Amino acid sequence: MKGEKTTITYDSLGRKTAMDDPQMGYWSYGYDLNGCLTGQTDNKGKVTSLGYDRLNRIVSKNYVGNTSPTDTTDITYNYDSGDYAKGRLSSVQDLSGTTSFTYDKFGRNIQKARNLSTISGTAFSTESEYDALDRETKLIYPDGDHTSYNYDANFLKYVTKIDTYATLGYDTAAVGKISSINYGNTVQTAYTYNPGDQRLNTIITTKSGNTIQSSSYTYDAIGNISAIDDKTTSDVDQGFTYDSLDRLTMALSPNSYAAKYYEYDRTGNMIYNPDSKSAEQSFAFEGDVSNATINGAQYCNGILGRGLSFDGNDTVSISNSDSPQQELSVELWAMRSTGGSGTLVSKSNCFEITCNANGDVIGKIYIGSQAKTVTYTSALTENLWKYVVMTYDGSNLKLFVNAGTPTTLSATGNIHSNTSPIILGTNYSGRIDELNIWGRTLTANEISIKFEAIPNRAPNQPYTAAPIPSDFCSGVSGTQYTFKFKGWDVNGDNLTYVIDWDVDNIQDTLDTRSEVSNGTEVQVEHSWTVTQDTSFGIRYKAIDSHGAESSWSPTYYISIGTPKQTALEEPHLFGSAGILQNTSYVATGTIGETTTGKSQNSTYIAYSGYTGGICSNNSLAVMASGQSDPGNTEATPPTKLTMAQLETISGTTDVESAIKQYKDQVVKDKNGNMLISNNRWIKYDYENRPVKIATLATISGTATVLETTDLVYDFEGQRIFKTISQNGSEVSKTLYIGTVFEQTGSEETKYMYAGSQRIAMKNQSGTVSYFHSDHLGSTHLMTNATTGLIVRTNKYFPYGSSFETSGTTDDKHKFTGQVLDDDTNLYYYGARYYDPNIGTFITPDTFIQDSYDPQTLNRYTYCRNNPIKLVDPDGNTPILAAMYLFDAYMTAVAASPDFQTDVMFLAQAYEQYQNQPSFMEGANVVFAAGALAVPGISGSQVKAGRELAEATLHARQAETAVKGVSAAKSEYAGVRQASEYLKSLDVSRIDRKKILESFDVRTIQMEKAGERTFGLRFYDNITAFPKGQTLFETFSGQINRVNLSLPYKWNNMSGIAQWQIREGATYFSGRAASQFSYGSQYIGGAKQFYVPSRLDLRYPY
């Protein structure tokens, strides 16, 4: 939101010591003398501590104070045990059990074994074989089955077992891009690219000459996909439009989902999503209202839990960003005080809901500068809770009260939007609770359901003086006696009175019930005749139309025929007995002559206390009174679970209550995780991962059950176990071994990949099915292995929810190829879970992707709100979909001659130096450093734990890293110098890593400038800045030739804009590393520079 900021604090060594973030709260970090992170305290106060050995390798991760070992347990890491394991991770103990690693003499992991002793008592292992270039050639599954990989030069060519699962072809014009996949069932997919910009042009899949998939892509001027045409059927033709920040604003598919409109605020919050059922903003007053400033308003009893009370001079200001324009719904509960009026809720020049002294409710929206107004007359009865909803759908403005027939005004156009705060209670006297603002139109049915869903609230009883024992009271047998009751129901519901005549056994009641009209104050009479002398007691209670009950009244004793002193129970404040009189008529000869006082209004007088006398035409009554004395005059409202309770509840009843009470709301914990989201309750562990997700599911068409999903993760954060239960009874268990093997019950499923692209799956019976994806990697079609016929078709809305699916075979891998959990309707993206219905992740991104790009500062946004162009393979990093498609088929290690030399050199030296830790550190860093200058390589593919980040974090290790590898020492010396230099400038570790990785690290050298001039060219969306363009003050947010946004980084392109590096300035230079952008490869090699300050540059002309 506007005005929010993230503050990160560093110590003198450039280490992050604290973070204060509007979504995640305040976090702090501690380090040891070697710079290793030793502790982290999150915004909930949860502490994670880490321990290291003498080589600064992590050996333990402890969750301090954790009392729930089923959620997160401590983790222990072991090293150096086993053949060829010096300097390597040998085993890990975590919640799932033990994971062990086996290596070959080249340090490659050839077996990963899991002993799942703590969750299933079984053991599984996967094995890998490699060629001389570290490329995986065989994957062996836990059941002994395997998949083989064969390469042609630098690229993966075949995925096989006995038969070939897939044969891959590559486009020679678009270097490295996949051009075809020939599947094992003779289905063929061909990819074509635009010869000018190398963007994907078509995907065509055929079987025996028949086209079963044919998509062509059209782009706008800056590379966004503007249209997807399906040549096989017009049902899925789609068109897209974007705003100036490349965010999807409209998707059109005339023959399927029609039109979808999306709106965002300036920091990427989605304020209108037609597929979302959740409120755009929810304000629950059980805790501190997020981003709110309370000016005099007081917390009080609400319609549900706690609300806010206003006295005419109070307000609450809630920070807010842009509001929905296409559609809008504003809902709240309000209880107007006697004579009260004022503004319930408003957003300046956007919308407002007010009420006047007559109880009229006025709803208003602003279309442009013109106000559109609708009025619901006599709607807010004094001292009664009423449910008020204003909706706008682009055609009609409607106002609902208590879910009745709305008043309607025709109106068209977009609602005005601005960043003014939401204001509650201006000049208003009364109460407000359960405020929600929606970026869509609530239907009349939804409004009715939400109104009826408010939990039962006991009817209020009046506050009058407690009755006391008095004189003797006797009656006459054979006389008719009349009891009159009058109650107050704060909800305005119909009331039923229950009379209990038997004080010895209160369960044996004579239930004499009479309905009273809605929201009125009436007397309910019951008459009876006593035919013999007796003594009896009477008490009563009220029940509203929801079944909520008041407390019992005190018990009143009456003796008929035989004098007996009146006896009363302990005094109560929720009711009393006495005579009820009309002011124009005074009853005589009855129980109730005044002894303790009276309470009256213009119509009724209620007397308290008793005297003796002839007991004829007795009247026992309860007077209706106002709500001015909370805790005495009011019945306690239904309890609403607080934020703290939401995190700790576990019982079925409490979880069900949480989901119902916060229906359609989004509630976040202190770390920014969604506790309630899209009608789910979610519990998180110390790592902020969901470990239990509960939903209310409908089975057999009618029965509603509480369905819970329990999740277990390993030490790497990968999901390894899932258990589904219904009403506490286990339904299924699923075991995950990476992404290649699953077991649910006795059913096993194996997956075959080409790189990161899923090609096929094989079930327990050996049946193979093939996947055919769109440009995002989403499963569009599945085909049978023997016939090639389509066995599954999936179609998606833009943000990933499914709008059509059909077929006899299915798989959980759907949108962008990620796993959809049908039980929770969440996608598992690895680092986080994604909700396709609301179009966001349910937990905040722990990485700040680019501090100079506002669209990446929103920690929940999915793919910068451009789900047509971008994908997020791991839940942390959005990338171009075309790049993902391309990288999916790249070989694990490119065959660069220079890198081959390094690999062979290190392999030969291994036997001699394997017992020297410095060599092992150095070997891994050299592997990673060399990989960075080779097309298609990432540090995670080559010894992920010892990549160049090690050198950038601990700059002095760069020199140690190449000891024993003398041939490489001089080549990589510049890495150490450059890293030290960046660190001295307080460049963060993340930026140090990015900057160094953008260079061919072998060529980095430190320099001091003389009187030399270099051509420094800026790039912004691949458009060069014109000659003489002024630099940004911070050198930030500029885009180099490969769309890599980095501070202080430009390529040298002579003759464009000549800038002179100030004489004597220190900088470093080198060749640019190979990179990829917009689906094309940049080979690298151009001279580039790191210049630390604008002051070090001057424009010489």
N, C-alpha and C positions, 0 to 999 in steps of 0.2 A: 504494500500500500504506500501511498504517497507519504513521504516523511520517514518511513522506516529505514533503518540502516543496520548493517552488520558491522560490528567492531571486532577486530582481531588484534590482540596484543602480542608482541614479541619481546623476548629478552635481548640482551646485548649480543648474543650469539646467533640471533636470527631464528630462534626456536619459538614456535607458537605456544604461548602460555595461557591464553584465555580467548574465549569467543563469546560475544553477546549478540544473539541473532533473534530477530522478531519471530521466526517460526520455531527455532530449536531452544531458545532461551540461553542461559549462561552456562558455559562449560569451562573447566580449567584443566590444565595439563602440567605434569611434573616430569623432570628428566634426571638422569644420573650424571656423573662427571664425564662420561663418554658421549653424552648427547642422546642416549637411548631413552625413549619414552617409558617411564616407570609407572605412571598413574594417570587416570582420567576420571573426573567427576562430572556427571551430566547434570542437567537442570533439575532432575528429580532427586539429586543427592546420591545417586548410585555410583559406587566407586569400582573401577576396574584397575587392578594392578598387574604389572608385567615384570617378570624376572628374566635376567640374561646370564649367560656364562661369560668366561673370560674373553671369548671372541665376539662378544656382543650379539650372540645369537639368542633369540627368545627361547626360554626354557619353561616358562609357566605363564599362564593367564588366570588370575584369580578374580572372582566376582565377590567383592568384599561385602559381607553381611547378607549374602543371598540365603534365604531360608526355604527356597523352593527348588530343590535339586532336579525336579522333573522338568523345570523350565530351562535352566542353565546350570551347568556344573563347571568346575575348574578344569583347565586344560593343561596338560603336561606334554612337553616336546623333548624327544631324545635324539641324539646325534651320534655319528661315527661308529655305529654298531653294525657289523656285517661286512661282506665283501665289497670292496670299492666304495665304501661309505664314508671315508674320511672327509670331513667338512660338509657332510650332507645330512639331511633329515632322515632318521631311521624309523621312527615311529611316533605316534601321537595318541594320547588317551583323552577322550572327550565324552560327551554325553552319550554318544551312540556306541561307544566301545573303544576298540583299538584299531588304528590304521597303520600298517607297516609298509615300508618301501624297500624294494630290491633294485640294485643298480648293476650295470655292466662296467667293464673296465674304462669305458669312455665317460662314465658318470651319467649315463642315460637311465631313466627310470624304466625298468623292464617288467616290474610287477608292483601292483598296488593291491594289498590284501586288507580286507575289512573283517574284523571279528566283532560282530554286533552283539556282544554279550549282554549289554544293558537293556536292549530293546527287543531283540528277537531270539537271541541265543544261537544265531547261525553265523556262518562265515562265507564270504564271497571274495573273489579276487578277479582282477583283469590284468592281462599281460600285453606287452607291446614289443614288436621287433622293429629294427631300424636299418637303413642303409648307411653308407659311409658319410653321407651328408646330413645325418640325424633326422632324416625323413621317415615317418612311420610307415612301415611296409606291411605290418600285420597287427590286427587287434584281436585278442582272444577274450571271449566273453566268459562270465562266471560259469556257464554250463558247458564250456569247452568248445562251443561253436566259434567261428572266426570270420573276419572280413580282411581281405588283402588289398593293398594299394600299390599300383604300379605307375611309374613316372616316365615321361617322355621329355628328356632334357630337363628344363626347369619346372615343368608343370605336371600336376597330377593328371594321369590319362585314364586309368581303369580302376574301378571299384569292383572287386570280384570275390567269389568263393570258388565253388566248382564252376558255376555259371557266372556270367558278368552281370553285376547289378547295374552298372552304368559305365558308358564310355564318353569321355569329355573331349570336346574340340574347342579350339581357341581361335580368336579372330586375329589374323596377322596384321590387319590395318589398325585395329584398336588394340594396341599391344597388351597381351595378357588377359584380355576380356574373354569370358566364356562365349562361344559361338553356338555350341550344341551340346545336348545330352541325349544319348541313345540309351534308353532303359532296357532292362533285361526282358521286358515283355513286348519288345519291338515298338513301343511308343517312343516318339522322337519329339524333342523340344528344340526349337531354333531361336537364337537371339540375334537381332540385327541392331546396328548402331548408326547414328547420324554421322556421316563422314566428316562433317565440319567440326562439331563440338564433342563427338564421341558419346553422346547421351544415348541411352537405351531407346530404340525406335519401336521394335515389336518383340513380342513373345508369341510364338506359334507352336502349338503342340498337335501332332497328328498321330493317327493310328490307321495303318493300312490305307493311306491316302485320304482318310477322312479327318477333317479338322475338328478337334474337340476343345481347343483353347486357342483364342486368337485375340490378343490385346495390342493395340497400337497407342503410342503415347505422344501427346502434343505438349509443348513447353511454352511458357511465356518468355519475355526477354531476359529475365534473370534466373531462369532455370527451374521455376516452379512448374509442376505438372498442371496444365490447364484443362486437359481432357484425356480420358481413357475410353477408347472405342473398342467394344467387343464385337468382333466380326461374326461370332457364332450365334449371338442373340443380342437384340437391342435392349434386353431387359436390364443389362448391367452397364449400358453406356453412362458415363459420368462426366460432368464438367465441374470445374473448381475455380473459385476466385479467392484472392488474398488481399490483405491490407498492406500498408507500406512497410510493415515489419515482417512480411512473408508469413503471416498467420492465416490459417484457413478461416474464411468468413462465410463461405457458402459452398455447398455441394449440391449438385443437381443430378438426378437420375429419374427422368420423367416416367419411365416404365417400371420403376421399382419403388424406391423410397421417396420419390418426388423431390422436395427441397428440404435441405437442412441448413439452418442459419446458426452461426456461432458469433458470440461477442466476447471481448476480452477487455480488461483494464490495462493500464499502461505498463504494468509489471507482469502481465501474462496470466493473471487470474481469469478463469473462464466464468463470465458472469451471465452467459446464456448458452445453455447446451440443451437442445431439444430432446436428447436421449436420457438426460439425468432426471432422476426422481428426487434428488436431494435438494434441500434449500440452498440457495446461493449464499445466504448468511443466516446463521442461527444464533440466538442469544438466550442462553439458559442462565437464570439468575441464581442458581444454586451456588455458583462460585463467582469470582470476580469476572465481570463482563469484559471480554477481550477488547482491548483498545478503547475502553470507555472511561470517560471522566464523569463522575457522579457529583452533581452540584445540589446538595441538600436532600435529594431523594433518599428514602429509607427502605431497607429490606423489610419485607413483611410476609404474611401468609399469602400465597398466590392461589390460583386455581389448581395448580399442581406444584407442590413443594413451595419454594420461595419466589416471591415476586418483588416488585418495587412500588412504593407508595409515594404519591406526590400531593403537596398541599396547596398548589396554585402558584408557588414561588420557586419550585424545584425543576430541574431538568437533568437529563443524562445525555451526554454527547458521545457518540460512538464514531471513532475514526472510520473512514470509508473511502473507497475509490470510486471509479466510474460505476454507474448503475445500469441495469438492463434497459434496453431501448425497444426491442422488438416485442417482447412480452414481459409481464410483470405480475406478481402476486405478493401482496403484503397481508400477513395474518397476525392476529394477536388476540388475547383475552383482556377485557377491560371491565372494571367495576367502578362506576361513577359514584362519587360521594353525593350526599344530599345537596342539591342545587349546583353540583359541579359541572364545569364545562371546560373547554380548552382543546389543545392539540395533543392527540395521542402519540402520533409519530409523523415526522416530516423529514424531507430532504430538499433543501432550498431549490425552488424552481424545477423540481423533478416530480415529487409526489408528496401527498400528505393525507392524513385522516384526522378529522376533528369531530367534536361533539358540542352541542349547545345546551343551554339550561333546560330545554324541553326534552332532552334525550335524543334529539335527531343526530344521526351520524352522517357526516359529509366526507365523501372521498373525492380526491382531486389528483389529476395528473397534468403535466405541462407538455404539450406538443408544440415544439418551438417556443414561442413566447405566449401562446394561447393556453389558458387553463380550461380543462374539461372537468365538469363537476357532476357528481351524482349523489343523491340524498336518500337516506333510509329514515323515515320519520318515526319518532317515538320508539327508538330502538334500544337505547340504554336506560333501563329502569334503574332508579337509584338503589344503590347497595346490593345489586345483583350482578353476578359475573355474566358477561355476554361474550360470545365468540364473533369477532368481526374479521371479515376477509374482503379485500379489494383486489379485483383481477382486471387485467387488460390483455387482450389477445391480438391487438392490431386492428380490430374491427369494433369491439364493444368494451366499454368500461362498466364493470358490474360491482355491486356492493351487496354482500351477504351478511346477515346477522343470525346467529344460531342456526346456520345451515338452511335457513328458509328460502323462499322464493326471492331472488335478488331484484333490486332495482337496477335498471340498465340504461346506458346512454350510448348511442352510436358515436364512434370516434375512430379516426384513422390517422396513421402517421407514427413516427418514432418518438418515444418519450425523450425529453431533453435529458442529457447526462452531464454530470460534473463531478468533481471530487469533494463536494461539501460533505460535512459529517451528517450522520443520522441523528436527529434530536428527538428525545422522548419527553413528553410531559409539559410542554410550554403552556403556562397559565392553566394547567389542568389539575383538578382535585379528584383524586381517586387512585386506582391501582391498575397496573399493567403487568402482564405475564405472558410467557411463551411467544415472544416476537420472532417471526421468521419472514425472510424476504426471499422470494424465488425469482429465478430468471426464466420462468415459464408460467403458463396459465394453469392454475389448479382447476380441475373440472368440478362440476357440482357434486358428482359422486364422491370424489376425493374429499371435498369439503365436508360432506355429510359424514363420511367415515371418520375423518379426523375429529369432528365434533363429538360423535358418539364414543370415540376411543378414549376420551379423558376418563381416567379411573374414577371409581365411586368416591364421592365425598359425603361424609355424614352431614345430615341436615343440621343447621344451626338451631340451638335452643336459646331462648332469651336470657338475659342476665337480670334477674330480680333478686331481692333479698332471700336468703335461705329460710325455709320454713322452720319453725321451732315448736316444741311440744306446748300444748295449751291446755284448756279446760277439758271438762268431760264433754263427750259428744255422743248423743244417742239418736236413734231413728225409730220409726214406727213401722211395724210390719204391715204389709199390704199396701204400702205407699209407693208410688212411682218416683224413681230418682233419676235425674238427668245429669250427665257429665258432659261438659263442653271443653273441647280442645282447640287450641289455636297455635300454629307453629310458623317458623320462619325457615325457608329453604334458600340458602345463598345462591344456588344455581338456578332458582326459578322453576325447579322441577315439580311435578305432581307429587303430593304427599299422601301416604297411607299411615293411619295410626293403628298401633297394636295395643290392645288393652289386656293387661294381665290381672286376673282376679284371684289367683291362688298364690299367696306369698310363701306357702310351704314348699311348693314345687313350681318354680317359675317356668319350667319347660312345658307344664301342662297349662297352656294358655287358651283362653277364649279369645280367638283372633277376630275381633270385629273391625272390619276395614272399611273406610270410606275414602273415595278419591276426592282431591281438591283440585280446582282448576289451576292452570299453569301461572305461577308468579303472583298469585293473589293471596290476601290474608283473609282466611275464612274460619268460621267456627264449625267444628264437626261434633255433632251431638250423638250420644247413645243413651237410650232410656231403658230401664228395667224395673221390675216390681219384685220386692223381697216378700215372700209369702210366709216366712217364719222368723222368729227371733234368732239372730246370729251375729257373729262378729266376722269381719272380713277386711282384707286389704286390697288396695288397688294401685297399680302403677301403669305407666304407658311409655311408648316410644314411637318415634316417627321413622318411616322408611320412604326414601325417594324412589323415583321411577327407575333408577339404575340399580336399586337394591341396597344402597348405602343406608346404614342405620344410625340414628342418634343413640346416645346413651339412654338407659332407662331413667325415668324420673324417680325421685324418692318414693317410697311406699307410704301410702296414706291409709290409716286404719280407721274403720268406722264400726260402731257397735249398734246393732238394731235390737231394740227391746230391752237390753241390759246395759246400763251405763258403764262406760269403760273409758279410761283416760286415753287420749290420742297419743300414739307412739310413733316416732319418726326415726328413720335411719340417720346416719351422719349427714350433716349439711352438704348440699351440692350446689354448684354455681350454674349448672346448665339447665335448671328448671325449677319451678316451684308451683305450688297449688294455691288457689285462692278463688275468690268469686270474680267473675267477669261481668261487668255491668255496662249497659249503654248509659251514656251521660244523662240521658233524659229520663231514665227509669232506675230506681233503686230497689233492688230485691231485699226482702226482709225475711226473717225466720229461716235463714239458711246458714250452712257452714260458711264461714268467711267474713264475719264481721271484723272490721279492721282492728288489728292489734299491733302490727309492726310497721305500718306505713303503706304507701300505695305508689303506683307508677301509672301514668296516664298519657294519652295523646288526645286528639280532638274527638275521637270516636269511643275509645275504650278506657276503662279504669281497671287495673288489676290490683287486688288487695292480697296481702300476704299475712298468714297467721290464722289461728282458729280460736273460736270461743264456743262455749256450750250453747245449748238451745235445742229447739225442735228441728230435727234434720229433715226438712221437706224440700223437694226440688233442688237437691244439692247441685252445686256447680263447682267443678274442679277445672281450672283453666290454665293455659299457658299463654302469656302475652307476647305478641311479636314486638321486637324492639330492634333498634339500629345496630350497626356493626362498629360502634365507636370504642369498644373495649377489648382489643385482641387478646386472646387467651381465655377470656371469660365468655364474651358473647359469641365467639366463633367456635365452630367445630374445627378440629385440626384437619387441614387439607391432606389429601393423599400424599404420602411421602414420595418425593422424587429423588432418585439416587444422585448424590453429589459427584463431582469429578473424582474426588479421592476414592469414593466407594466404587465407582465404575472400574477403577484399576484393580481393586482387591476382591470383588465379588467372585463367587465360584458356584454357588448353588443354582440349581435349575430355575427355581422361582425368581431369584434375583436377576438372573441373566435374561429371562423372558421379560421381566418388568423393565429392565434397561432398554431392551430393543423396542418395546411398546411405548415407553415414556418418551424416548428420543426418536420416535419414528420420523424418517425422512430428514433428520438433522445430521450434521457432521459435527462431531465432538472430538477435540484433540487433547492429548495429554500434554504435560509440561515439555516434553521433548518434541512435540509437534506431530506425534503419531496419531492416526485417526482411531480413537477408541470406539466410536460409533460412526459408521459410514454405510450409507445405502442399506440401512436396516440390518446391519451386522454389528455384533459386539466382538471386539478383538482384544486379546491379551498379548503383551509383548515381553520379551526377555531383556536381559541387560544389554544385549547388542541391538535392541530395538527391532527385533524380528518377530513377526507374529508366531506365537506358539499355540494359541487356541483361538478359533474363529467360530462364533455361534450365529446361527440364522434360524428363523422360524420357517420351516418347510412344510409344504402341503403334500401329503401322500394319499394315495387312493382317491384323489379328487377332492376329499373333504377334510380329512383329519389333519390337524396342525401339530407338528412335533418340533421340539428343539433339536436341531441338528448341529453337532459340534465336530470340528475338525482339529485334531491335535497334530502338531508338527514338531519334528526333531531335526536339528542341523548338526553338521560335523564341524571340525575346527576351521575349515575354510569358509564356513558360512553356507555351504551347499545343503539343500534340503535332502534328507536321506530317508525320512520315514513320515508317513501320514496315516492317521487313524480317523475313521469317520464313525460317529455314534449317533443314535437317535433316541432321545429321552434316556440317555445313559447306557443304552445297550449297543455294543459294538456291531457295526455293519460291515466294515471292510478295513483292511490294512494294505498299504502300498509301500514297498521298499524301492528306493532309487539308488542305482549305482551310477553316479555321474549322469550323463544324458544318453547313455548307450544301452542301459538295461533297467527293466522294471519288473517287479513281481507283486501282483495283487492276489492274495490267497495262493492258489497253486498255479495261477496263470502267469506265464512269463512272456515278456515282450522285449525284443532286441531291435535296435535302430542302427541303420547303416548311413554313414556320412561321406560326403566328398568335401573335405575341409570342414567348414562349419555348416554346410548345407545338408539338410536331411534328405536322403534319397529314397529310402525304403524302410519298412518295418517287417518283422517276422514274429508271428505269434507262437503260442505253445505247440500248436499242431503242425507248425512249419509253413503255414500259409503266409505268403509274401504279398504286401501291398506297396504300391509306389506313390510318392508324393509329387505333385506338380504345383509349383508355386507361382505367385504373381511377382511383381517387381519388388514388393516389400518382403518377400519370403513367406507370405501368408499361404497356408494350404488352401489352394483353390479347388483342385481336383485330387482324388485318389483313384488309382486304377488297379485292377486285378492282375496278378502276376502271370496267369496262364492265358487269359482271354484279352487282356488289355482294355476291358470294358470299364466304364466309369462306375465306381462303387460308392463315391461320396462327392458331393458338390457343396462348397461353402461360399457364401457371399456375406460381405461385411459392410457395416456403416463406416464412415470415415475414421472414427476413433476406435474401431475394433469390435464393437458389439455386433453380434450376428443378426442379420435380418432374414436370412433364408439358408436352410441346410436340408439336404436330402441324401438318401442312400442307405445301403445295407451294412456298410463297414464304416467305422468311425475311429478317430484318434483324437487325443486331447491337444495335440499341437495344431494351433489354428492361426490366429492373427500374428503376423510377423514370425511365424514358426514357433511361438512361445507356448508354454503349457497352460491351458485353461482348466482351472479346477471347477468342475460343474457344481460341486457342493457349495462353493462360496461365490462363484461367478467372478473370481479374480484370476488374472494372469500372473504366473510366476516368472519374473524376469531375472532371477538370480539374486541381485543385490536388493531388489525391492519387489513389491506386488503392485500390479496396475489394475485399476478399475475401469473397464472400457465404457461403462455406462456414464460415469461422471467425467471421464477423459483425463484423469490425473492419477499419479501414484498415491498410495495411501500413507506413505512415510516420506519425510523430507530427504532430499539428496544430501549426502554428507559432504559432497564436493561442491565448491564454488567453481563452476566451469570457467567463467571468464568474468572477473570483477568489473570489467569495462563494458560489458554487454548486459544491459538491464534485463533482457529476456532470459538470460541464464541465471539471474538472481532469484527467480521464483523456484523454490526447491521442489515443488510438486508437479510442475508442468511436464507434460509428455511431449518430447521431441519439439520443443520450442513452439508448440501449438501448430505444427505443420506435419500431421501424420501421413500425408500423401507423399512427401519427399524424403522424410527422415525416418530412421528406425533406431531403436536403442537395444543393442544386442545383449547388454548385461545389466540394464537397469540404472546405469550411472552416466553413460556417455552417448548422446545422440549423434549419429553419423548419417551420411548420405546413403539412401537405400541402394543406389547403384554401386557405391563403394562396397557395401556389404555383400551384394551379389558377386562382385568381382573378387573380393578377398576370400569368399567362401571356397573358391577353387584354387587358391594359391598354394603352392607347395610350402611345407613347414619351414624349410630353409632354402633360400635361393642359391643357385650354383655360381655365384660370383667367383672368378678365378682367384682374386685376392683373398676372399673369405675362405675358399677351399684350402688355400695355403695355410691360413691361420688354423683351420680345423685340423689339418693333418699334422702341423707342427705341434700343436698342443696335445694331440692324441699320442704322438711319438714321445713327447716329453713327460707324459702322465706317469709312466711307470717309475721314472727317476725321481719325480718331485711330488708324488701323491701324498707323501707323509708330511709335507711342508705346508702348513695352513696358508702361508703367504702366497704360495703358488696356486693353491686351490681358489683362493679369493681372486687372484690375478687372472687365472684362466677363465673363470666365469665372467669377470668384467670384460675381458678382451673378447670373449664370445659375444657378449651383449653389445659391446661398443662396435664391433665389426658388423653385427647384424643391423645396426641402425643405419648404416650406409648402403644397405642392400635392399632392393625392391621387395616389398611384401613382407618384411620382417618386423615383428614387434618383440619387445623384451619378454613378454609372457610366453612366446613360443620358444625362446632360447634361454633356459635357466632363469625362470621368472624371478626367483628369489635373489639373484645376484646380478641385476642389470645395472645400467649406468647410474641409476638412482643412488646406488651405494657410493659412487664416487662423488656425486653432487651433494649428498648429505654429509659425508665425511671426506672432504676434499683431499686430505693428506693420504687417504687410502689409495688414491689414484696411482700414486707413484709406487706404493707397495704392491698394488695390484698387478704390476707388470714385472716384478722381480722374478727372475728365473725364466723370463721370456725376453731375453735381451734384444732379439730382433725387433720386438714390438715396442720396447721401452721408449725409444726416441719418437716413434710414430704417435704415441699416445701421451707424451709429456704435456702437450698443450691442453689436454683435458684437465689435468690437475691445476695448471696455472689459470685457466679460464674459470674453473670452479672456485678457486680461491678468490679470484678477482670479483666474481659475481657475489660471493658471500660477503666480501668486504663492503660491497655496495648495499647490503641488506636486501638483496633480491631473494624472494622466498624460495624454498626448496622446489616447489612445484614449477615456478617460472624458471629456476635454474635448469631443471631437467628439460623443460620444453625448449629453452633456448639452445642448450647444448645438443639436443637431439635433432634440431633443425640443421645442424652442421654435419658434414662428413668429419667425424671426430679425429680422424687421422691427420687432417689438414689444419686444425686450429692452431693459430699462433698469436701470441701477444705482440702488440706493436705500439710505438709512439709516433704520432703524426708529425710529419714535416709540413712544408708548404705544398700539400698535394690536394688535388681536387678529384672527387669521386662522383660518379653518377648514381645517386640514390633514388630509387623509384618506389613510390608507394602504390599499394593496390587496395582497392575497395570494391568488392564484388567483381573482381577481375577487370576493373576499369582503372587505368593509370591516372593518377592525379596529374593535371597539366603542369607544365613547366612553371616554376615559381610559386606553386601552391604552398600556402603557409602550413607549417607543421602543427599538429595538435600539441598542446602544452605538455602533456605527459608522455608523448610518443606512444599512446595506447590506443587500442581499438582499431589499428590499421590492419589490413589484410595483405599478406604477401601473395606471391604468384600462385600459391597452392591453397589459398583460403585458410591458412593457419594463423589464427589471431594471436599475436604475441606482442608484448611490449618491446620496444627498442630493436626491432628486427625489420630490415629491408634488404631487398636484392639489388645488386649493382646492374643497372641498365644504362649504359652511357648515352648521353645525348638527350635525355629526357628532362631531368631537373638536376642541374649541377650544384652540389653543395660541397662546401669545403670543411674538412675536419680541422678544428682549431689546432694550430701548431702546439706540440707538447702534450696533447690529449692522449690518454691511454685507451686503447680499444683492442678488440681481437677480431681476426678475420679467418676465413676458410671457405672451402667449397660447400655449396648447399647440398644437403642430403636428399636422396630420392624420396619423393612423397607422392600422394595421390589426392586428386581433387576433382569434383564434379564427374566422377566416374572415369577419369583419365589419369594417366601416370605422368608425373614430372620426373625426368631422369636425374635432375640435379646437376651439380658441377659448376654452376655460376658462382662467381665470387660474391660473398656477402660479408657483412660487418655487424658487429655489436658495438653501438655507440651509446654510452650510458646516460648522456644528458643532452638536452637541447642546447645547453650552453657550449657544448663541444662542437656544435655545427653552426655554420653561418652561411648565408646565401651571398655569394661573392659579387653579384651584379648590382 
